Amino acid sequence: MTDTTGATGREPRRQRVDAQRNVGALLEAAKAVFDTSGVDAPVKEIAQRAGVGVGTLYRHFPRRADLVKAVIESRIDALAESAPELAATHAPGAALERWLHRYTELLATKRGLATALHSGDPAYDGLPDYFFQRLEPAVGALLDTAAAAGAVRGDVDATDLLWAIAHLCLPVSDDRASRRTQRMVGVFIDGLRRDASPG
């Protein structure tokens, strides 16, 4: 009796690994290209930077909106996942402050992403829910720890923070405007510290 599990068991797994690697490379390439050239950059440029063919790009992301959405979700994921890392390496108040500045960068400095989000394309309909589902627990944990340590006031919640800073951060491409946004977020964070108490 011939054992056929070897090759047939390995090949699909290898294909899955290759596909995951290609998707990762495409997302990293798209982030870099979108940051420098905006979301309307040629897909050929993204594929070349990722080291794959345009056909591979379209196989994973049939429409530009699919790629833009995946890039936004990957940035949201990275920001959410950075919260426990910051909590493990910084004091509670500093961890929260660093996370909020990263949040500011996500909101304010990504060329064309806000325009894409407000384009009315149904591909983006689920992103607001995804945004809050991923980021509220992340910043909420940092905020609770900072409040318990007396580093920030205790009457602000995660939703307050996400909404307030989002309204401070108009998407900009100008470096000076971006620096002003960061400065105003710093003022906002200083306000969180004032009269800080654990409760």
Buried (B, 14 or more C-beta within 10 A) or exposed (E): EEEEEEEEEEEEEEEEEEEEEBBEBBBBBBBBBBBEBBBEBEBEBBBBBBEBEEEBBBEBBEEBBEBBBBBBBBBBBEBBEBBEEBBEEBEBBBBBBBBBBBBBBBBBBBBBBBEBBEEEBEBBEEBEEBBBEBBBEBBBBBBBBBBEBBBBBBEBBBEEBBEBBBEBBEBBEEEEBBEBBBEBBBEBBEEBBEEBEEE
